[in-house]
Amino acid sequence: MDAYGLETKSNRPHNGNSGGSLERSSKEIIEELTPKLLQSAEPDLTIVVGSEEFHHYKQILCQACPFIDTALANEMKESTESCLLFPDRKPNVWRLVYLMLDPFVSEEEKDGLFKSLPNPLYGPFTAGDVRALGLEGEPALKTTSELLELLSFLDYLDMESLVKQYDRQLAKHLVYYHINVPLWVGGPRVHPSGYVSWLICKSYPCPLTLKVIKERYKVEMLLVAFELSSQTKNCRLSTLVCRFDSVTKFLLDDQCGEEMWQHLLSHVDFPDELLDNESREELVDDPCFKSLLEMAGRSIGKPANFECPAELQD
């Protein structure tokens, strides 16, 4: 650990080396970019995250984060002891938070985290995925959950602009994978429930990411209805059963269920008497809902492919 509380090695490019990248320690970067007066001083702020301590410079963090500046400006315990406590946060997530606040890390390097981020629908990359996608080394963010916890921490620190910026980055990342990366990247794998992605993300401050998941699954919901119908036999039954299960979970979700239901009703025709006499929850919970969706699917064509939402089109 260095004075920043970060790992002592980094895979940042060396500005003076045009032929590749060199491992550089945070200490080396500090010595190169930090004013000499600050270099000669000992770190004067302790951040305790979970059970781990990190040692930083007040000047750097107070300039980068108004929340920390305010906390240390008040005549309170945190200010007098020069110590901030985040007992319910994870140390590895603080390292990511500091990376985003670090004035010595370029925006390009920060954005590069997202280039190796795995899709939450499919989980962490396998070695085969790394080869197939042409990635190099081990990604800094191993799971989307880590990024979501990063967004949550930044939100807690009132870093609204960063939360919006990295929510947008994650949303664009998911769009890329939904459009460009096939299911079988790097070899066969089991397709998990799309609803898992929603459960992972729904409680975090990432509205654009949640919109991408919902819009992608609105397409999937209609595709399941179409494939359940007699129009197609090109889908494995076991896979279709799992996908139908995800449809019902989306439709019953307390946060997005009504929106998904209205989208379904705008494309398929259910008997009016059923809609008049039963609630969404009663219909979806009914054992006959699968047959009902199958019959309704006969009246629709194959849905159009998922497209990037307008808010994310540059």
N, C-alpha and C positions, 0 to 999 in steps of 0.2 A: 504494500500500500504506500502511496505517496502522500504529500500534504493535502491533496485533493480528496483523499479517501478512495481513489480509484486504483485499479490494477496497475502495476508498474510497467506493463508492456501494452503497446497499442499498435494496430496495423494501419496507422495513418500514413499517407504518402509523404515522403520527404521532399520538400519544395525544391531542394537543390539536386535532386536525382531524377533526370528525365527518363531513365531506363527502367523504372519500376518503383516499388515501395519498400521502405525500410521500417523495421520495428523501432518505435521511439517511445520512451517513457514519458509519462506526464510531467516528471521533473524537468526533462529536457525541454519540453514545450514551454513550461513556466519560465525557465531560464532564458529562452529565446524571446518570448513575447511579453512577459510581465515586466513592468517598470522595476528598475534596479532597487528603488527604495522598498518596494513590496517584496522583492526577492530576498532581501536581507532580513526580513521580519519572519518570526515564527507564525504559523497559522493561529488565529485568534478566535476561532469559532468552532464549537463542537456540535455536530449533528448526530443524534442518537436515533437510529432507525431500527425498530425491533430491539434486538440486543446488541447491535453492532455500532461502534463509534466511527465517525468520519471527522476529519479535521480540515477545515477550510479557512479562507480569508473572508472576513466580514465585508471588506470593500467590494469584492467580486460578487458575492451573493446578494448584497444589499442593492447593488446597481442592477443586477439582473432580475430580482424578484421583489416587488413592492411589499408583498406579504411578509417576507423575512425582514425587510427594512423596517416595517411598522412594528413588528414583534420586538425587534431589538432597540427601537427608539423609545419605547415605553419604559417607565421605571418599574418593571416587573421582574420576576425571577429569571426569565429567559434572558433579559438584558443584563442584569447584574452578574449572572453566572456565565454569560456568553455561551449558552447551551440551549438548543432546541430539541424537543423530544417528539418523535413520531412513532409511538409504541406499536401502533396497529398496521404499520407499513412494512414492506419487505426491503431488505438492504439492496438486493439486486435491482429493484425498481428505482431506488434512490440514485444508484449509479447512472441509470438511464436519464432520470430527471436532471442530474447534474450535467450530463452530457448535453442536454438541451439548453441548459443555462450557461454553459461554459463559453465565454467570449472567444476562447482560443480554438474552438471547433467551428469549422466553416459550415454554412448552410448546406452545401453540397454533401459534406460528410454526414450531417444529420439526416438528410433526406435519403442517403444511401442505406440507412437501416431498413427501409421499406422494400428495397430491391431484393432482399433475401428473406423476407418475411413469409412464412408458410400460410396457406389458406386455411382458415378455421374449419372449413367443411371437411378437410382432408387430414388435418393434424400436422405434426412436425414432418419436415422433409426426411426421406430416407437417403442413403448413400446413392441409390439409383436415381432419385429425383435430382440430386445435386449434379450428377453427371449429365442427365438428360436436359437440364435447364441451363447448363454451362456455367453453374455457379462455382465460386472458388472459396475454399476455406469454410470455417464454421460461422453461421450467421450470428450477429450480435443479439438479435431477437429470435429466440427459438420457438416461441409460441405467440399466437395472437393475444392470449390472455395477458402476457407480459406487457404488450403494447397497451391493452385496455387499462391495466393497472397504472401504467405510465400516464395515460390520459386522466384517470381518476385522481392521481397525485397532483398533476398540474392543475386540475380543476380545483382541488382543495387549496392550492396555493394561489388561487385567483388569477392564473395565467391564461385568461380567456382566449387571447389571440393564438397562443400555442396550441390550446385544446382544439380550436377550430382548424388550425393549419394541419395538425396531425390526424384529426378525424377525416379531413379531406384526403390526406395521403393514404390512409387505410382504406377509405371508400374506393379510391381510384385503383388501389392495389387489388381489391376484390373484383372490381369490374374487369380488370385485365385478366384475372384468372377465370372468371365466369365466361369470358368471351374467347380467350386465346389458348388456355391450357386444357387439354383433354383430361378426362377422368383417369385414364391409365397412363400416368406419367411415371416413367421409371419402372413399370411393371404392374402386374395385377394388384388390386387392393380392394377391400370391401368398402362399398359406398355407405357411409354412416347417415343417420338422419339429418336432413337439412335443418330441422328444428333445433338441433344441438347448437348450431351457429347463433341462432336467435337467442337461446338461453344464455350463451356465453356473453353476448353483447348487450342484451336488453337493459341492464341496470347501469350501464356506463354512459358518460356524456359524449355520445358519438352519433348524433342524429343523421348525418349523411351516410355513415356506415350502416345504420339500421335501415335507412331507406333502400340502400342497395340490396340488402338481404331480403327485404319485403318484396321489392320489385322483381328480383330474381325468382322468388318463390311464388309470386303470382303467375308467372309463366309456367313454372313447374306444376302448379296446382291444376291449370288447364290441360297441361300435357298429360297428367295422370288421368284426368277425366277422359281425355281422348283415347289413351292407351287402354283404359279399362273397357271401353266400348268394343264392339265387334269389328271396328274399322281396322284394327291393327293387331297383329300377333307377333310383332317384332320385339317384344319385351319379355324378359324372364319373369315368371310369375312371382318368384321369391323376392326379387328386387322390387317389383311393383307393389307387393304387399307392404314392404318397408316404406316405400314412398307414399303410399296411401295413409299409412300410420302418421307420417309427418304432416300430411294435409290436415288430418283431423286435429292434431295438436296445434297447428297454426290457427285453425278456425275456432278453437276453444281457448286460445290464449287471452289472458285478461287485458293485455296491452294492445295487441294488434288484431285480435280475433274478429271484431266487427268490421274493420277495414278490409280484411281478407274475404270475409263473407260477402260484403257488398260487391267486391270485385268479381267474385264467383257468380253472384246473381246477375251481374251485368252481362255475362257471357253465356250462361246456361239457363235452361228453362226448367224450373221445378213446378209441380202442380200447385196452383193457387191455394187450393184448400189446405195443403200441408203448410204453406207459408203463413196462412191466416190463423191456423189452429195450434201451431207448434213454434216454440222459440228456436233460435239458432242452436242453442245448447242441446235442446231436446232432439232436434233433427240430426245433428252431428253425432250425438251419443247413441242414436238408434242403430241397432244391428243391421237394419236395412239401408243405412245411408250409403254403403258401398254400392249396392245394387242401384240405388237412386242416382248416384253420381255416374255410374256406368251408363244408365239409360239416357241421362242428360248429355253425356259425352258424345252420343250418336248424332247430336244436332249441331256439333261444332266441327270446324276443320282443324287441322293441325295448327297449334298456336305458333305465332311468329317467334323467332329467337329473341333472347334477352338482349336489350340494348342499353347502352350507357345512359343514365338519367341526364336530363338537360343541365342540371346544376353542376355536373362534373365534366361537361364538355368544354375543353379549352378553346 
